[in-house]
Protein backbone atom coordinates (compact mmCIF):
# COMPACT_ATOMS: atom_id res chain seq x y z
CA UNK A 1 0.00 0.00 0.00
CA UNK A 2 1.42 3.33 -1.05
CA UNK A 3 2.26 5.86 1.65
CA UNK A 4 0.63 9.27 1.61
CA UNK A 5 2.15 12.61 2.42
CA UNK A 6 1.83 13.49 6.14
CA UNK A 7 -0.96 16.01 5.45
CA UNK A 8 -2.99 13.27 3.82
CA UNK A 9 -2.30 10.42 6.24
CA UNK A 10 -5.11 8.29 7.50
CA UNK A 11 -5.00 7.73 11.26
CA UNK A 12 -6.35 4.32 12.09
CA UNK A 13 -7.74 3.41 15.47
CA UNK A 14 -7.57 -0.37 15.46
CA UNK A 15 -10.03 -2.30 17.52
CA UNK A 16 -13.19 -4.37 17.27
CA UNK A 17 -15.96 -4.19 14.70
CA UNK A 18 -16.79 -0.65 15.80
CA UNK A 19 -13.31 0.63 15.04
CA UNK A 20 -12.99 4.11 13.60
CA UNK A 21 -10.90 5.49 10.78
CA UNK A 22 -10.13 9.19 11.17
CA UNK A 23 -9.16 11.04 8.03
CA UNK A 24 -7.29 14.29 8.57
CA UNK A 25 -9.26 16.98 6.78
CA UNK A 26 -7.39 19.36 4.47
CA UNK A 27 -7.86 23.09 4.70
CA UNK A 28 -10.06 23.21 1.58
CA UNK A 29 -12.66 20.68 0.49
CA UNK A 30 -11.82 19.01 -2.82
CA UNK A 31 -14.60 18.57 -5.41
CA UNK A 32 -15.04 14.87 -6.13
CA UNK A 33 -17.44 13.42 -8.71
CA UNK A 34 -18.92 9.94 -8.51
CA UNK A 35 -21.12 8.52 -11.25
CA UNK A 36 -23.54 5.76 -10.27
CA UNK A 37 -24.34 2.80 -12.50
CA UNK A 38 -28.09 3.45 -12.28
CA UNK A 39 -30.62 5.53 -10.38
CA UNK A 40 -29.98 5.76 -6.60
CA UNK A 41 -31.25 2.59 -4.90
CA UNK A 42 -30.48 0.23 -2.05
CA UNK A 43 -27.31 -1.05 -3.75
CA UNK A 44 -25.86 2.43 -3.16
CA UNK A 45 -26.93 2.66 0.49
CA UNK A 46 -23.39 2.94 1.97
CA UNK A 47 -22.72 5.93 -0.28
CA UNK A 48 -25.79 7.79 0.91
CA UNK A 49 -25.26 6.71 4.51
CA UNK A 50 -21.77 8.22 4.37
CA UNK A 51 -23.08 11.35 2.75
CA UNK A 52 -25.90 11.72 5.26
CA UNK A 53 -23.52 11.12 8.15
CA UNK A 54 -21.09 13.77 6.89
CA UNK A 55 -18.25 11.31 6.31
CA UNK A 56 -17.22 12.70 2.93
CA UNK A 57 -17.13 16.22 4.33
CA UNK A 58 -15.01 14.96 7.23
CA UNK A 59 -12.63 13.50 4.67
CA UNK A 60 -12.36 16.84 2.87
CA UNK A 61 -14.39 15.76 -0.14
CA UNK A 62 -17.16 17.82 -1.66
CA UNK A 63 -18.94 14.85 -3.21
CA UNK A 64 -21.19 15.26 -6.22
CA UNK A 65 -23.16 12.15 -7.18
CA UNK A 66 -24.21 11.87 -10.82
CA UNK A 67 -26.58 9.46 -12.54
CA UNK A 68 -25.80 8.03 -15.99
CA UNK A 69 -27.93 8.23 -19.10
CA UNK A 70 -27.44 4.47 -19.42
CA UNK A 71 -25.50 1.80 -17.47
CA UNK A 72 -22.72 1.66 -20.07
CA UNK A 73 -21.83 5.34 -19.61
CA UNK A 74 -19.99 5.35 -16.22
CA UNK A 75 -16.88 3.46 -17.33
CA UNK A 76 -16.60 5.61 -20.46
CA UNK A 77 -16.93 8.77 -18.38
CA UNK A 78 -14.23 7.76 -15.90
CA UNK A 79 -11.94 6.59 -18.72
CA UNK A 80 -12.34 10.02 -20.33
CA UNK A 81 -11.49 11.76 -17.05
CA UNK A 82 -14.90 13.42 -16.72
CA UNK A 83 -15.58 11.90 -13.28
CA UNK A 84 -13.25 10.79 -10.49
CA UNK A 85 -14.91 7.43 -9.84
CA UNK A 86 -17.72 5.39 -11.32
CA UNK A 87 -19.82 2.53 -10.01
CA UNK A 88 -19.86 -0.36 -12.46
CA UNK A 89 -19.73 -4.16 -12.65
CA UNK A 90 -16.79 -6.56 -12.61
CA UNK A 91 -17.59 -8.00 -16.06
CA UNK A 92 -17.88 -4.47 -17.46
CA UNK A 93 -14.43 -3.59 -16.08
CA UNK A 94 -12.87 -6.65 -17.66
CA UNK A 95 -14.55 -6.01 -20.98
CA UNK A 96 -13.64 -2.31 -20.97
CA UNK A 97 -9.99 -3.17 -20.40
CA UNK A 98 -10.13 -5.77 -23.16
CA UNK A 99 -11.42 -3.00 -25.43
CA UNK A 100 -8.49 -0.77 -24.55
CA UNK A 101 -9.93 1.51 -21.88
CA UNK A 102 -7.45 2.35 -19.10
CA UNK A 103 -9.66 1.70 -16.10
CA UNK A 104 -9.16 -0.21 -12.85
CA UNK A 105 -11.47 -1.35 -10.06
CA UNK A 106 -10.27 0.22 -6.79
CA UNK A 107 -12.81 -1.26 -4.37
CA UNK A 108 -15.89 -3.44 -4.11
CA UNK A 109 -19.28 -1.95 -3.26
CA UNK A 110 -21.22 -5.25 -3.37
CA UNK A 111 -18.88 -8.23 -3.25
CA UNK A 112 -21.19 -11.01 -4.48
CA UNK A 113 -23.23 -11.64 -7.63
CA UNK A 114 -26.69 -10.11 -7.39
CA UNK A 115 -27.77 -11.10 -10.90
CA UNK A 116 -30.05 -14.13 -10.69
CA UNK A 117 -32.66 -16.23 -12.43
CA UNK A 118 -36.10 -15.20 -11.19
CA UNK A 119 -39.36 -16.94 -12.03
CA UNK A 120 -42.91 -17.10 -10.71
CA UNK A 121 -44.56 -20.23 -9.27
CA UNK A 122 -46.67 -21.10 -12.34
CA UNK A 123 -43.47 -21.69 -14.37
CA UNK A 124 -42.41 -24.44 -11.95
CA UNK A 125 -38.70 -23.56 -12.12
CA UNK A 126 -36.83 -24.60 -8.98
CA UNK A 127 -33.52 -25.72 -10.49
CA UNK A 128 -31.68 -25.06 -13.76
CA UNK A 129 -32.93 -28.43 -15.05
CA UNK A 130 -36.45 -26.98 -14.99
CA UNK A 131 -35.46 -24.41 -17.63
CA UNK A 132 -35.77 -27.05 -20.35
CA UNK A 133 -38.50 -26.00 -22.75
CA UNK A 134 -38.83 -22.56 -21.14
CA UNK A 135 -38.30 -18.99 -22.36
CA UNK A 136 -35.81 -16.87 -20.43
CA UNK A 137 -35.78 -13.09 -20.75
CA UNK A 138 -32.52 -11.15 -20.56
CA UNK A 139 -31.48 -7.54 -21.13
CA UNK A 140 -29.60 -8.60 -24.25
CA UNK A 141 -26.19 -8.29 -22.61
CA UNK A 142 -23.62 -10.73 -23.97
CA UNK A 143 -22.38 -11.94 -20.62
CA UNK A 144 -25.94 -12.61 -19.47
CA UNK A 145 -26.22 -14.92 -22.49
CA UNK A 146 -22.94 -16.56 -21.42
CA UNK A 147 -24.24 -16.94 -17.84
CA UNK A 148 -27.25 -18.82 -19.17
CA UNK A 149 -25.17 -21.07 -21.40
CA UNK A 150 -22.85 -21.94 -18.51
CA UNK A 151 -25.79 -22.71 -16.23
CA UNK A 152 -27.45 -24.93 -18.82
CA UNK A 153 -24.21 -26.78 -19.54
CA UNK A 154 -23.63 -27.33 -15.82
CA UNK A 155 -27.14 -28.77 -15.50
CA UNK A 156 -26.81 -30.90 -18.66
CA UNK A 157 -29.71 -29.06 -20.28
CA UNK A 158 -29.43 -28.78 -24.09
CA UNK A 159 -28.97 -25.12 -24.98
CA UNK A 160 -31.30 -25.57 -27.94
CA UNK A 161 -34.12 -26.53 -25.58
CA UNK A 162 -34.22 -23.09 -23.93
CA UNK A 163 -35.38 -19.99 -25.76
CA UNK A 164 -33.66 -16.72 -24.85
CA UNK A 165 -35.60 -13.51 -25.42
CA UNK A 166 -34.18 -9.99 -25.30
CA UNK A 167 -36.63 -7.88 -23.29
CA UNK A 168 -34.26 -4.99 -22.68
CA UNK A 169 -34.60 -3.50 -19.23
CA UNK A 170 -38.27 -4.50 -19.00
CA UNK A 171 -37.36 -7.67 -17.16
CA UNK A 172 -39.98 -7.62 -14.42
CA UNK A 173 -42.87 -6.50 -16.69
CA UNK A 174 -41.97 -9.29 -19.14
CA UNK A 175 -42.02 -11.82 -16.30
CA UNK A 176 -45.25 -10.63 -14.68
CA UNK A 177 -47.08 -10.38 -18.02
CA UNK A 178 -46.11 -13.95 -18.94
CA UNK A 179 -44.02 -13.01 -21.99
CA UNK A 180 -41.21 -15.09 -20.49
CA UNK A 181 -41.10 -17.94 -17.98
CA UNK A 182 -38.06 -16.57 -16.16
CA UNK A 183 -35.69 -13.64 -16.30
CA UNK A 184 -31.91 -13.58 -16.00
CA UNK A 185 -30.68 -10.10 -15.08
CA UNK A 186 -32.86 -9.12 -12.16
CA UNK A 187 -31.18 -8.88 -8.76
CA UNK A 188 -32.10 -11.29 -5.98
CA UNK A 189 -31.78 -8.44 -3.46
CA UNK A 190 -34.02 -6.01 -5.33
CA UNK A 191 -36.35 -7.20 -8.10
CA UNK A 192 -37.01 -10.48 -6.27
CA UNK A 193 -37.82 -8.63 -3.06
CA UNK A 194 -40.06 -6.21 -4.95
CA UNK A 195 -41.96 -9.17 -6.42
CA UNK A 196 -42.22 -10.82 -3.00
CA UNK A 197 -43.63 -7.64 -1.47
CA UNK A 198 -46.19 -7.59 -4.26
CA UNK A 199 -47.23 -11.15 -3.26
CA UNK A 200 -45.91 -12.70 -6.49
CA UNK A 201 -43.92 -15.39 -4.61
CA UNK A 202 -40.81 -15.38 -6.84
CA UNK A 203 -38.44 -18.31 -7.14
CA UNK A 204 -34.76 -17.31 -7.18
CA UNK A 205 -31.69 -19.14 -8.47
CA UNK A 206 -28.46 -17.35 -7.61
CA UNK A 207 -25.87 -17.59 -10.38
CA UNK A 208 -22.86 -18.42 -8.23
CA UNK A 209 -24.62 -21.54 -6.94
CA UNK A 210 -25.21 -23.05 -10.39
CA UNK A 211 -21.90 -22.85 -12.23
CA UNK A 212 -21.07 -19.19 -12.83
CA UNK A 213 -17.85 -18.17 -11.01
CA UNK A 214 -18.43 -15.71 -8.20
CA UNK A 215 -17.62 -12.07 -8.84
CA UNK A 216 -18.05 -8.59 -7.35
CA UNK A 217 -21.37 -7.31 -8.67
CA UNK A 218 -20.65 -3.63 -8.05
CA UNK A 219 -17.21 -2.01 -7.92
CA UNK A 220 -15.72 1.48 -7.89
CA UNK A 221 -13.80 2.18 -11.09
CA UNK A 222 -11.03 4.74 -11.57
CA UNK A 223 -8.95 5.99 -14.46
CA UNK A 224 -5.79 3.88 -14.32
CA UNK A 225 -3.67 6.66 -15.83
CA UNK A 226 -4.69 9.09 -13.06
CA UNK A 227 -3.98 6.92 -10.02
CA UNK A 228 -0.69 8.61 -9.13
CA UNK A 229 -2.53 11.93 -8.97
CA UNK A 230 -5.93 10.81 -7.73
CA UNK A 231 -4.89 7.94 -5.46
CA UNK A 232 -4.87 9.94 -2.20
CA UNK A 233 -8.36 11.29 -2.92
CA UNK A 234 -9.62 7.81 -3.81
CA UNK A 235 -8.32 6.54 -0.48
CA UNK A 236 -10.11 9.40 1.28
CA UNK A 237 -13.29 8.42 -0.53
CA UNK A 238 -12.96 4.75 0.43
CA UNK A 239 -12.18 5.65 4.05
CA UNK A 240 -15.29 7.84 4.22
CA UNK A 241 -17.35 5.13 2.56
CA UNK A 242 -16.10 2.64 5.13
CA UNK A 243 -17.51 4.87 7.86
CA UNK A 244 -20.77 5.03 5.93
CA UNK A 245 -20.95 1.24 5.74
CA UNK A 246 -20.38 0.97 9.49
CA UNK A 247 -23.04 3.64 10.06
CA UNK A 248 -25.41 1.68 7.82
CA UNK A 249 -24.74 -1.50 9.78
CA UNK A 250 -25.28 0.21 13.12
CA UNK A 251 -28.20 2.43 12.10
CA UNK A 252 -29.78 1.00 8.92
CA UNK A 253 -32.92 3.13 9.23
CA UNK A 254 -30.85 6.32 9.08
CA UNK A 255 -29.00 5.05 6.01
CA UNK A 256 -32.25 4.18 4.25
CA UNK A 257 -33.66 7.61 5.15
CA UNK A 258 -30.63 9.30 3.55
CA UNK A 259 -31.10 7.19 0.42
CA UNK A 260 -34.82 7.96 0.14
CA UNK A 261 -34.09 11.65 0.66
CA UNK A 262 -31.84 11.51 -2.40
CA UNK A 263 -34.49 9.75 -4.52
CA UNK A 264 -38.05 10.50 -3.47
CA UNK A 265 -39.39 7.99 -5.99
CA UNK A 266 -38.07 5.09 -3.91
CA UNK A 267 -40.34 2.89 -1.81
CA UNK A 268 -38.88 3.03 1.72
CA UNK A 269 -40.20 -0.44 2.56
CA UNK A 270 -38.48 -2.00 -0.46
CA UNK A 271 -35.23 -0.13 0.19
CA UNK A 272 -35.16 -1.19 3.85
CA UNK A 273 -35.73 -4.85 2.97
CA UNK A 274 -33.09 -4.74 0.23
CA UNK A 275 -30.51 -3.08 2.46
CA UNK A 276 -31.12 -5.67 5.18
CA UNK A 277 -30.27 -8.64 2.95
CA UNK A 278 -27.42 -6.87 1.14
CA UNK A 279 -25.67 -5.54 4.24
CA UNK A 280 -23.37 -8.57 4.74
CA UNK A 281 -22.09 -8.07 1.17
CA UNK A 282 -21.44 -4.36 1.61
CA UNK A 283 -18.90 -5.38 4.24
CA UNK A 284 -15.65 -7.21 3.45
CA UNK A 285 -14.70 -10.76 4.46
CA UNK A 286 -13.55 -11.03 8.07
CA UNK A 287 -10.09 -9.57 8.58
CA UNK A 288 -9.99 -7.74 5.23
CA UNK A 289 -10.14 -3.96 4.69
CA UNK A 290 -13.32 -2.32 3.49
CA UNK A 291 -13.72 -2.63 -0.28
CA UNK A 292 -11.51 -5.74 -0.51
CA UNK A 293 -11.39 -7.43 -3.92
CA UNK A 294 -10.14 -11.03 -4.00
CA UNK A 295 -7.40 -11.31 -6.67
CA UNK A 296 -7.93 -15.07 -7.02
CA UNK A 297 -11.65 -14.57 -7.58
CA UNK A 298 -10.97 -11.90 -10.23
CA UNK A 299 -8.58 -14.29 -11.97
CA UNK A 300 -11.15 -17.12 -12.04
CA UNK A 301 -13.90 -14.89 -13.35
CA UNK A 302 -11.63 -13.30 -15.96
CA UNK A 303 -10.66 -16.77 -17.17
CA UNK A 304 -14.36 -17.66 -17.49
CA UNK A 305 -14.93 -14.50 -19.56
CA UNK A 306 -12.02 -15.40 -21.83
CA UNK A 307 -13.30 -18.97 -22.23
CA UNK A 308 -16.72 -17.53 -23.15
CA UNK A 309 -15.03 -15.33 -25.81
CA UNK A 310 -16.23 -12.19 -24.02
CA UNK A 311 -12.76 -10.71 -23.52
CA UNK A 312 -9.26 -11.14 -24.87
CA UNK A 313 -7.32 -10.14 -21.74
CA UNK A 314 -7.20 -11.53 -18.22
CA UNK A 315 -7.43 -10.07 -14.73
CA UNK A 316 -3.88 -8.69 -14.51
CA UNK A 317 -4.11 -5.02 -13.57
CA UNK A 318 -7.92 -5.00 -13.60
CA UNK A 319 -8.29 -4.48 -9.85
CA UNK A 320 -6.21 -3.14 -6.98
CA UNK A 321 -6.54 -3.00 -3.21
CA UNK A 322 -3.84 -0.32 -2.86
CA UNK A 323 -6.29 2.48 -2.09
CA UNK A 324 -8.43 0.86 0.57
CA UNK A 325 -8.60 1.91 4.25
CA UNK A 326 -5.92 0.15 6.26
CA UNK A 327 -8.16 -1.26 8.99
CA UNK A 328 -10.36 -4.32 8.75
CA UNK A 329 -14.09 -4.17 9.36
CA UNK A 330 -15.65 -6.69 11.72
CA UNK A 331 -18.42 -9.02 10.66
CA UNK A 332 -22.00 -7.81 10.27
N, C-alpha and C positions, 0 to 999 in steps of 0.2 A: 504494500500500500504506500502510495507516494506521500511524502511529508509536505505539509503546508507551511507557508510563512507564518511566523509567530502571531501576526495580527489575525490570521485566519484559522488558527488552531481550534480544534474541537476538544473541549475538556470533557472527559468521560468519567462519570461517577459509576463505578462498577458495583453491582449488587445483585439483588434478586430480580424477579420479573417486573418489578416496579421501578427499575433503575432509570436514571435520568441522563440524558445527553444534553449538556449545555453548549450552545454555540455562541461564541463571542460575537456580538453584533458590531458591524463596522459603523463608522460615523454617518454614512449616507446609505439609505436603502438602495439596492440595485434592482432595476427592472428585470423581471424574469418571466418569460412567456412559456406556457405549457399548452400544448394542443391535445385535447382528448381524442379518443378514437371514435366517439359517438356522443349522443346527448348525455348530459350528466345523469347518472343512475347509481344504483347501489354498488356497482363494481368500482366506482370512484370514491366510495365513502371515506377512506383514509385521507384523501386529498382535501375533501371538504371539512372533515373533522379537524385537520391541521389548520386549515384556513380559519374556521370558526373559533378555534382555540388560540389563534394568534401566533402559531408556531413559525409560520413563514416570516412574519414581521420580526419575531424574536431572532430569527436567523439572518436578518438584514436583507430579506428578499421582498420586493414589491411584486407579488405574483399576479399575473394576468392569465386567466384560464380561457382558452378559445375552443370553440367547437368546429369540427371540420364540415365541409360541404358533403363529403362522402368518406367512408372509412379508409379509402386508399390514399387520402390526401396527407395525413400526418407525417408519414415517413418521407414523402417528397418535400414537405415543408421544412422538416428538420435537416434533410440532406442539402437543401438550398440555403440553409442558414437563416430562414425567416422566423424560426422559433427556437428556443433553447433546448426544449425537450418535447417529445411526443409520446403519447400512449399508443402502443400498437400490440401486435401479436407475434409470438416467436416465429411461426412460419412465415409471416410477412417480413420479418427482419432477415431471415435466411434467404428468402427469395430476392429481396431488395439488394442484398450484397451480391448475390449471384448475377444480378442484372447491372452490377457496377456502381451502385450507390454506396458512398462511404458513410455507413451508419453502424452503430454498435449499441447493443442493449446494456444499460448501466445499472439495472435493478429490476427485480420482479415486483409487480403490483399484485397479481393473483398467480400463485405458483402451482396451479394444477389446471388440467383441461376443464373448461366449463362447457364446451361444445358437446352435444349429446344427441342421441336418437330419442325422440319423444313421439309417443303415439297415444291414442285414446282407447279405452277398453274394447270398443266394438271391433277394432282391428285385430285383437287377440295376438299382440306382439309382446312377448315376455323375454325372448332371447333372440340373438341374431338369426338363428335357424328359422324363426317365425317370419322373417322377411321374405322368404321364398314366395313368389307370386304376388308380391305387394308392390305398391308405388311409393317411392320415397322422394319427398321434396327437399331440394337444397337451394342455396342462394346462387348457384352457378359458379361457385369458386372452385378452382381446380383441385386444391388440396382437400376440400370436402368430398369431391368425387373419389380422390385417392383414399380418404378415410373409409368410405363405404366399401371400396374394392378390397381393402385390407381386412375389414371386418367380415365380409362375405367369404373371403378366402380362408380366414381363420376358422370360420364356422362350417366350412365345406359346403357352402351354398353356391350353386352356379351363378356367376355374375349375370348371365343372360336371363336368369329367372326373375330378376328384380329390375323394375323400371325406375329410372331416375328422372325426375321432372324438375326443371329450373323454375322456381316460383319467385325468384328475386328475394327481396327482403319481406315478402308477405308470407312468411313461414307459418305463423300461427293462424291467420285467416284461411290459408290453404288447408291446414289440418282440421280446423273446426268446421269448415264448409264441406269436408269430405272429398276435396279434390285430390288429396293424397292420403295414404294410410299412415304415414309417419313422416317426420321431418328430421333432417340432419343439419344442424346449424343453430338451433335454439340452445340456450344455456339452461343447464339443470338448476342453476341457482336463481333464475329469473323467469324465463318463459314458462318453465314447468311449474314454478310456484304460482305465477299468475293464473295458469290454467287450474291449478288445485284450488286457489281461492275462489275461482269462478265455478267450482263444483264439477269440473270436467274429468277429474280423476285420472290424470295423465300417468302413463307408464314411461319410465326413464331408463335408458341404457347408457351408462357413461363410457366414453370412448376408450379410456385407458384401462378398462376392465375387459375389453373384448378384442385386443390385438394391436391397437394404435399405441405407439410409444408415448409415455407421458411427456408433457411439455409445459412451459409457463404460458398460460393463456394470455395474460396481459403483462407487458413489460414497458419500462421507460427507455426510450430510444434517443440517442444523442448523435450529433455529427462527429464522426471519428476524427476528422481533420482539425476539429476545434477543441479537442480534449485538453491539450496543454494549456489553453487559455481559459476554457470554461470548467475544467475539472473541479477547482475549489468551489465554484458556485453550485455545481451539480452535487457535490458532497454536502453543502449546506442544505440544498433542497431535500436530499435523502435523509439527512439528520432531522429536519423539521417534519418530514413525512413520517419518520419513525415515531416521533412524539404524537403525531396525529393518530397513528395506528394504536398506540398504547391508550390514548384518550378514547378512541372508539371502543377498544376492548373494555375499558373501565366504565365508560359512560355511553353505551351505544345509542341511547335515546337522543343525547345531545348531538352525536354525530349524524344521526338520521335527520334531525331538525335542521342542521346546517346544510345538508344535502337538499332537503325539500325547499329550503329558503332560496337556494340557487336555481331551482327548477320547480316552479309552482305547479307544473303539470303533473308532477309525480304523485302517485298514490302512497301516502305515508305507511299504510299497512303493508303494502307489497314491499316497499323499500326496507322496512324494519325486518320483515321475514327473510328477505334476501341477504341483508347484512348479517343476520344471525347465523345463517348456514355457511356464509362465505368467510366469516371472521377467522377461522383457523387457517385459511389459505392466504389471508392478508399478511399473516405473521410467518416468519421463517421457521425452518426446522430447528429443533432444540439445539442450542449452542452456536447457532450461526447468526451473523449480523442481519439486521433488517434489510430486505431486498435481495437476499442471497439467491444466486443462480447456480445450479449444479452443473459444473463443466461436463461431467460424464453424461448427464441427462441430455444436455445440448448436443453432445457428440452423437448419441444414439438417435435422437430425433433428426438431426441433420443427415445422418446416414440413411434413415428411412426416406427422407425427402429426395435424396439423390437416387435411391433405388426406385422411387416412384417417378423418376424423370421430371421432378418439379424444380430442381436446382442442379447446378453444375459444380458448386463449391460446397465445402464442408463447414464445420462449426468453428474452425480456427479464426480467432479474432472477432467472432460474432457477438460475444458477450464478455463483460468484465465485471469483477467485483471490487475493483480498485477504488471506487468512489462511494462505497457504502460506509455507514456509521461503524465505528470500531467496536461497539459493544453489542453483545448478543441480546436478544429479546427472549424472555421466558415463554413458556407454553401458554396457550390460551386459557 
